Amino acid sequence: MKGSFARNSSSFIPDPSAATGLVYPETPAARSRWIIGQRGQKNPLDPRRPYAWLLEKELDADGSLVNGLTIFLTNKECPWHCLMCDLWQNTLDETVPKDAIAGQLDFALGQAERQCGGLAKLQQIKLYNAGSFFDCQAIPEAEDAAIAERLAKFDRVIVESHPALMGDRCLRFRDRLGGQLEVALGLETVHPEALEKLNKRVTLEQFRAAADFVTKNNMALRAFVLLQPPFVPKDESVEWAKRSVDFSQDCGATVTALIPTRTGNGAMDRLAAAGQFSEPTLGQLEDAIDYGVGRARGRVFADLWDLERFSSCADCFPKRQSRLAKQNDTQQISLRVTCPSCR
């Protein structure tokens, strides 16, 4: 199977001798140093407060729109230093103090309760932490019992993690919950060479093994897929995104989130300036998401955050954004928007 994904892949890797003046490092350690070296400053954060939270609706496996709460936890930075990641901007350099995560949950749950008039209306909760929930340096395991106690009334609890951290802690946390545990893993891309250069330090075989661990232990699997990551050229990036969606579903993902890759973390801006990366277009996202939804093998959601940056036409953007939002909510393909200004 790996061979099929690697077909013609050698043509996808930029020539380091090209006249861009940038040679991307070849080893994980050197890449991490280079990636960190391109950064600006982190945002100042309070370790006892989440850096954000939001209310949202999401289509569940039964075809119902459920109310959910997403809490963006403040914690120590992820140790992997992926090339495309900008989440480090909202992380700390040290592990949070004792009971800080429980305090963050209390704050966000209290805010949501006041806004909603109670928490009974919320069926699911996402705990996203700019890294891995099961990283003990980020979320101390000593807090798992207190965390689970605060989540007892939710039907579904969704956390994110690096595939390498699937293990006994996941099972212990699962057993503490009253509802279903769903684990979101970053697949990113099935292009083997591009995946290796992202510095995630995971192979397709390792992702599949982590996915098997999740699904065989009665946890639901969600996957994150990138549209047009670096080292995959734009004229073939939609095809690779389609293959990545297929692979995630082959691995048992019931949800695949398709995320347009963007600049803004320092390293990606440097690659873009050197001609080694460009952001995808809104049309490319539409092509990839229509494929995923049309396959009807699992829910495929388009990440709509900051979507306007991928549009080149102010006239049709609102309708195209609404179309994608509707497809997220229904998993039904609607007619593409036609725009005289884009012709």
Sequence and secondary structure as in RCSB ss.txt:
>XXXX:A:sequence
MKGSFARNSSSFIPDPSAATGLVYPETPAARSRWIIGQRGQKNPLDPRRPYAWLLEKELDADGSLVNGLTIFLTN
KECPWHCLMCDLWQNTLDETVPKDAIAGQLDFALGQAERQCGGLAKLQQIKLYNAGSFFDCQAIPEAEDAAIAER
LAKFDRVIVESHPALMGDRCLRFRDRLGGQLEVALGLETVHPEALEKLNKRVTLEQFRAAADFVTKNNMALRAFV
LLQPPFVPKDESVEWAKRSVDFSQDCGATVTALIPTRTGNGAMDRLAAAGQFSEPTLGQLEDAIDYGVGRARGRV
FADLWDLERFSSCADCFPKRQSRLAKQNDTQQISLRVTCPSCR
>XXXX:A:secstr
 HHHHTTTGGGGS  TTSTTS    SSHHHHHHHHHHT        TTS SEEEEEEEE TTS EEEEEEEE   
B  SS  TT  GGGG BSS   TTHHHHHHHHHHHHHHHHHTSSTT  EEEEE SS TT TTTS GGGHHHHHHH
TTT SEEEEEE GGG SHHHHHHHHH SSEEEEEEEEE S HHHHHHTT    HHHHHHHHHHHHHTT EEEEEE
EES TTS TTTHHHHHHHHHHHHHHTT SEEEEEE    SSHHHHHHHTTS     HHHHHHHHHHHHHHTSSEE
EE  TTGGGG S TTTHHHHHHHHHHHHHH         GGG 
